[in-house]
Amino acid sequence: MEYTTDRLSSKSASYAAGFDVVCLFVNDTADAETIQILSNGGVKMIANRCAGFDRVDTKAALAYGVSLARVPAYSPYAVAEFAISLLMGVNRKIARASSRVKMGNFSLDGGLMGTDIYGKTVGVMGTGKIGQILCRILTGFGVNLICFDVFEADAIKEMGGKYVTKEEIYTQSDILFLMMPLLPPTKHTINDSMLNQLKPGVILINSSRGGLVDTKSVLKGIHEGIISGYGADVYENESDYFFQDWSAKSVKDPTLVALLGENRVLLTAHQAFFTQEAVDGIVNTTIENVKLFKEGKTMYDHPNNFLPIRG
C-alpha cells in the first residue's frame, strides 16, 4: 500500500500503475481519461471513501472493466447534526457574534437578531438516511415539517412530516435544507429561474453537494433579500481549495471570494462528515470492500449500486 497527497486526475493517474486498487475521496477526479490511464496501468478497482460517484465516470469504469465501491452510509448522524449546526449558526449569527466578543464588542447592535425555529415551516429536499435523521431532529424543534423526494419514506409520515411538490416546498419553506445527491436532475436545484418561487427571507442550508446550487444565484438571492442566510459545508468548485490550507495564498475564484465576503453566509470546508465515528466507518467499510473484492466475493456496495465485481 502506498499513500500520496496528490489528488487523482489524469495527470496523477500514472502513479497507480502496478496497483490493483485505487482509493479515492470526495474531491478526486476519475473521469474517462483518468480511468483509461488507471486501467492501462492494471488498476481493477476504484474504492471510494465517500458516498457518491459524482466525480467518477461510471460508464467509463464499466467500459474498462474497473469495479467501483463506495461507503453508502457512514454515521449519517454526523451530517444531519452538522446541518442543524449550520442552521443555528446562520440564524443566530454565531460566528459573527463570537468574533465581535473576542474583539471586545459585547453590544447586541449590528444585525445579530435571529428568529425562533419553533413554529416555522421547514422544508427538507431529499429524505434518504441522512434526510430522515435530520427530519427526526427537526421534530424536536416543534416545526411544521414538509419534504420533497421522488421516493416517499413511510418514516417521514410516521413522524408527522408531509410530502409536497417541489413548487410547494419552495413557496412554503421558511427554512430549506438540501439533502439530495448530486445527479443530473438535481444539479443547480437553486438557480436564477426559481429564485422568485422561494419564500422571501428563506434560510437555505446545503450540507450535501455544492453543485445542488448555482452559487451566483444564491448570492443574487441574498442581495435581493430573497435569501436571508445561506449555510453550506460544500461549494460547487471546492476541489481546488477544500482540504488544503490557503491562508497564506490568494483565493483566485471570484465566486468563492464573494461567498466568503458575504456576512449572511456561513461556509465550512466539507467537514460535516468529520466525526470519529464516521471516519471509523469510512475506513472499516472501505477496507472490507477491498478485502471482499480481492477474495472475489460480493462487495458491501453490490448489487445496490453501479458495477459488479470484475470477472
C-alpha positions as CSV (number, residue, x, y, z in Angstrom):
1,M,0.0,0.0,0.0
2,E,1.2,3.5,-0.9
3,Y,-0.2,6.8,0.1
4,T,0.0,10.1,-1.8
5,T,-1.2,13.6,-1.0
6,D,-1.7,14.2,-4.8
7,R,-5.3,14.2,-5.9
8,L,-6.3,11.7,-8.5
9,S,-6.6,13.2,-12.0
10,S,-5.4,12.4,-15.5
11,K,-2.1,14.0,-14.5
12,S,-1.5,11.8,-11.5
13,A,-3.2,8.5,-12.6
14,S,0.0,7.0,-13.8
15,Y,1.3,6.9,-10.2
16,A,-1.1,3.9,-9.7
17,A,0.5,1.7,-12.4
18,G,1.1,-1.8,-11.0
19,F,-1.6,-1.5,-8.2
20,D,-4.9,-3.4,-8.3
21,V,-6.9,-0.8,-6.4
22,V,-7.0,3.0,-6.2
23,C,-8.8,4.6,-3.2
24,L,-10.4,8.0,-3.7
25,F,-12.0,10.7,-1.7
26,V,-14.7,13.2,-2.4
27,N,-12.7,15.7,-4.5
28,D,-10.6,13.3,-6.5
29,T,-11.5,13.1,-10.2
30,A,-11.9,9.8,-12.1
31,D,-13.1,11.0,-15.5
32,A,-12.9,8.8,-18.6
33,E,-9.4,9.8,-19.4
34,T,-8.2,9.1,-15.8
35,I,-10.0,5.7,-15.8
36,Q,-8.4,4.7,-19.1
37,I,-4.9,5.5,-17.6
38,L,-5.7,3.6,-14.5
39,S,-7.0,0.6,-16.4
40,N,-4.0,0.6,-18.7
41,G,-1.8,0.6,-15.6
42,G,-3.5,-2.5,-14.2
43,V,-6.0,-1.0,-11.8
44,K,-9.0,-3.2,-11.4
45,M,-11.0,-1.4,-8.7
46,I,-11.8,2.1,-7.6
47,A,-12.7,2.2,-3.9
48,N,-14.4,5.5,-3.0
49,R,-14.1,6.6,0.6
50,C,-17.3,8.6,0.2
51,A,-21.0,8.1,-0.5
52,G,-21.3,9.4,-4.1
53,F,-19.9,8.7,-7.5
54,D,-20.5,12.3,-8.8
55,R,-16.8,12.7,-9.7
56,V,-16.4,9.2,-11.2
57,D,-17.4,8.4,-14.8
58,T,-19.3,5.2,-14.1
59,K,-19.8,4.5,-17.8
60,A,-16.1,4.7,-18.4
61,A,-15.4,2.4,-15.5
62,L,-17.9,-0.1,-16.9
63,A,-16.3,0.1,-20.3
64,Y,-12.8,-0.5,-19.0
65,G,-13.9,-3.3,-16.6
66,V,-13.0,-1.3,-13.4
67,S,-15.2,-2.2,-10.5
68,L,-16.5,0.5,-8.2
69,A,-17.3,0.5,-4.5
70,R,-18.3,3.3,-2.1
71,V,-19.3,3.9,1.5
72,P,-23.0,4.2,1.3
73,A,-23.6,5.2,4.9
74,Y,-21.0,6.4,7.5
75,S,-22.6,7.8,10.5
76,P,-25.5,9.7,8.8
77,Y,-26.0,11.4,12.2
78,A,-22.7,13.4,11.6
79,V,-24.0,15.1,8.5
80,A,-27.6,15.6,9.9
81,E,-26.3,17.1,13.1
82,F,-23.9,19.4,11.2
83,A,-26.8,20.6,9.0
84,I,-28.6,21.7,12.2
85,S,-25.4,23.4,13.4
86,L,-25.3,25.4,10.1
87,L,-28.9,26.5,10.6
88,M,-28.3,27.7,14.2
89,G,-25.1,29.4,13.1
90,V,-26.7,31.3,10.3
91,N,-29.9,32.1,12.1
92,R,-28.3,33.3,15.3
93,K,-25.2,34.8,13.7
94,I,-23.0,32.8,16.0
95,A,-19.7,33.2,14.1
96,R,-20.1,37.0,13.8
97,A,-21.1,37.3,17.4
98,S,-18.2,35.3,18.6
99,S,-15.7,37.3,16.5
100,R,-17.2,40.6,17.9
101,V,-16.9,39.4,21.5
102,K,-13.3,38.3,21.0
103,M,-12.6,41.9,19.8
104,G,-14.2,43.3,23.0
105,N,-17.5,44.3,21.4
106,F,-20.2,43.0,23.7
107,S,-23.2,45.0,22.3
108,L,-26.1,43.4,20.5
109,D,-26.2,46.0,17.8
110,G,-25.3,45.3,14.2
111,G,-27.6,42.6,12.9
112,L,-27.4,39.8,15.5
113,M,-31.1,39.3,15.9
114,G,-32.3,35.9,14.8
115,T,-35.7,34.1,14.8
116,D,-37.3,31.2,16.7
117,I,-37.1,27.9,14.9
118,Y,-40.2,26.8,16.7
119,G,-43.3,27.1,14.6
120,K,-41.5,27.7,11.3
121,T,-42.2,25.7,8.2
122,V,-39.1,23.7,7.4
123,G,-38.6,22.0,4.1
124,V,-36.2,19.1,3.5
125,M,-35.4,18.1,0.0
126,G,-34.0,14.6,0.0
127,T,-35.2,12.1,2.6
128,G,-32.7,9.3,2.4
129,K,-30.9,8.1,5.5
130,I,-29.4,11.5,6.3
131,G,-32.5,13.4,5.4
132,Q,-34.7,11.2,7.7
133,I,-32.4,11.7,10.6
134,L,-32.4,15.4,10.0
135,C,-36.2,15.4,10.0
136,R,-36.3,13.5,13.3
137,I,-34.1,16.1,14.9
138,L,-36.2,18.9,13.5
139,T,-39.4,17.5,15.0
140,G,-37.8,18.3,18.4
141,F,-37.9,22.0,17.5
142,G,-41.7,22.0,17.0
143,V,-41.6,22.8,13.3
144,N,-44.1,22.2,10.5
145,L,-42.1,19.7,8.5
146,I,-42.6,19.4,4.8
147,C,-40.5,17.2,2.4
148,F,-39.8,16.5,-1.2
149,D,-38.3,13.4,-2.7
150,V,-39.1,11.2,-5.7
151,F,-39.2,8.3,-3.2
152,E,-41.5,8.9,-0.3
153,A,-40.4,7.3,3.0
154,D,-43.0,6.0,5.5
155,A,-40.8,7.1,8.3
156,I,-41.3,10.8,7.4
157,K,-45.1,10.4,7.5
158,E,-44.9,8.5,10.8
159,M,-43.0,11.4,12.5
160,G,-45.6,13.9,11.3
161,G,-43.9,15.1,8.1
162,K,-45.8,15.8,4.9
163,Y,-44.6,15.3,1.3
164,V,-45.3,18.2,-1.0
165,T,-44.5,19.1,-4.6
166,K,-41.2,20.9,-5.4
167,E,-43.1,24.1,-6.1
168,E,-44.9,23.9,-2.7
169,I,-41.7,23.3,-0.8
170,Y,-40.1,26.4,-2.4
171,T,-43.0,28.7,-1.7
172,Q,-43.8,27.5,1.8
173,S,-40.4,26.9,3.5
174,D,-39.1,29.4,6.0
175,I,-36.0,27.2,6.2
176,L,-35.0,24.9,3.3
177,F,-32.5,22.1,3.6
178,L,-30.9,20.5,0.6
179,M,-30.1,16.9,1.4
180,M,-30.1,15.3,-2.1
181,P,-27.4,13.5,-4.0
182,L,-25.9,15.4,-6.9
183,L,-27.3,13.9,-10.1
184,P,-28.1,15.5,-13.5
185,P,-31.7,16.2,-12.4
186,T,-30.7,17.8,-9.1
187,K,-27.8,19.9,-10.4
188,H,-28.5,23.6,-9.7
189,T,-31.8,22.9,-8.0
190,I,-31.4,26.5,-6.7
191,N,-30.9,28.8,-9.8
192,D,-32.0,32.1,-11.2
193,S,-35.2,30.8,-12.7
194,M,-36.6,29.6,-9.4
195,L,-35.4,32.4,-7.0
196,N,-38.7,34.2,-7.2
197,Q,-40.5,30.9,-6.2
198,L,-38.7,30.9,-2.8
199,K,-40.5,32.3,0.2
200,P,-38.9,35.8,0.9
201,G,-36.5,35.6,3.8
202,V,-35.8,31.9,3.5
203,I,-32.8,30.4,5.2
204,L,-31.0,28.0,2.8
205,I,-28.9,25.1,4.2
206,N,-26.7,22.8,2.0
207,S,-24.6,20.1,3.6
208,S,-24.9,17.7,0.7
209,R,-23.1,18.7,-2.6
210,G,-22.1,22.1,-3.8
211,G,-23.5,21.6,-7.3
212,L,-27.0,21.5,-5.9
213,V,-27.0,25.3,-6.1
214,D,-25.8,27.8,-8.6
215,T,-23.7,29.9,-6.2
216,K,-24.1,33.1,-8.2
217,S,-27.9,32.6,-8.0
218,V,-27.6,32.2,-4.2
219,L,-25.6,35.4,-3.9
220,K,-28.1,37.2,-6.1
221,G,-30.9,35.9,-3.9
222,I,-29.1,37.2,-0.8
223,H,-28.5,40.6,-2.3
224,E,-32.2,40.9,-3.4
225,G,-33.4,39.9,0.0
226,I,-35.0,36.6,-1.1
227,I,-32.5,34.5,0.9
228,S,-31.8,35.8,4.4
229,G,-28.9,33.5,5.1
230,Y,-27.0,30.6,3.5
231,G,-25.2,27.9,5.4
232,A,-23.1,25.5,3.4
233,D,-20.5,22.8,4.0
234,V,-19.9,22.4,0.3
235,Y,-19.1,24.5,-2.8
236,E,-19.5,23.6,-6.4
237,N,-15.9,24.2,-7.3
238,E,-14.4,23.2,-4.0
239,S,-11.9,20.7,-5.3
240,D,-9.2,23.3,-5.9
241,Y,-9.4,24.6,-2.3
242,F,-11.1,22.4,0.2
243,F,-8.9,20.1,2.4
244,Q,-5.9,22.5,1.8
245,D,-4.5,25.4,3.7
246,W,-4.9,28.6,1.6
247,S,-4.3,31.0,4.5
248,A,-1.0,32.2,3.0
249,K,-2.3,32.4,-0.6
250,S,-4.9,34.3,-2.5
251,V,-8.1,32.6,-3.5
252,K,-8.5,33.1,-7.2
253,D,-12.1,32.0,-7.7
254,P,-14.2,35.2,-7.7
255,T,-17.4,33.5,-6.8
256,L,-15.8,31.8,-3.8
257,V,-14.3,35.2,-2.8
258,A,-17.8,36.8,-3.0
259,L,-19.2,33.9,-0.9
260,L,-16.5,34.3,1.7
261,G,-17.1,38.1,1.9
262,E,-20.8,37.9,2.5
263,N,-21.7,38.1,6.2
264,R,-25.0,36.4,5.6
265,V,-23.1,33.2,4.5
266,L,-21.7,30.6,6.8
267,L,-19.3,28.4,4.8
268,T,-17.3,25.4,6.1
269,A,-14.9,23.2,4.2
270,H,-16.7,19.9,3.8
271,Q,-16.4,18.8,7.4
272,A,-19.9,17.7,8.1
273,F,-18.8,14.0,7.9
274,F,-15.8,14.6,10.2
275,T,-16.5,12.8,13.4
276,Q,-14.6,9.9,14.9
277,E,-17.5,7.6,14.4
278,A,-17.9,8.5,10.7
279,V,-14.2,8.2,9.9
280,D,-14.0,4.8,11.6
281,G,-17.0,3.7,9.5
282,I,-15.4,5.0,6.3
283,V,-12.1,3.2,7.0
284,N,-13.7,-0.1,8.0
285,T,-16.2,-0.2,5.1
286,T,-13.5,0.7,2.6
287,I,-11.1,-1.9,3.8
288,E,-13.9,-4.5,3.8
289,N,-14.9,-3.6,0.3
290,V,-11.3,-4.1,-0.9
291,K,-10.9,-7.3,1.0
292,L,-14.1,-8.8,-0.5
293,F,-13.1,-7.7,-3.9
294,K,-9.7,-9.4,-3.6
295,E,-11.4,-12.5,-2.4
296,G,-13.8,-12.5,-5.4
297,K,-16.8,-12.0,-3.1
298,T,-19.7,-9.6,-3.1
299,M,-18.7,-6.1,-2.0
300,Y,-20.8,-4.2,0.5
301,D,-22.0,-1.9,-2.2
302,H,-23.1,-4.6,-4.7
303,P,-25.7,-5.1,-6.1
304,N,-27.4,-1.9,-5.0
305,N,-25.0,0.4,-6.9
306,F,-23.4,0.7,-10.2
307,L,-20.9,-2.0,-11.1
308,P,-20.5,-5.7,-10.3
309,I,-17.2,-7.2,-9.4
310,R,-14.9,-7.6,-12.4
311,G,-14.8,-11.3,-13.6
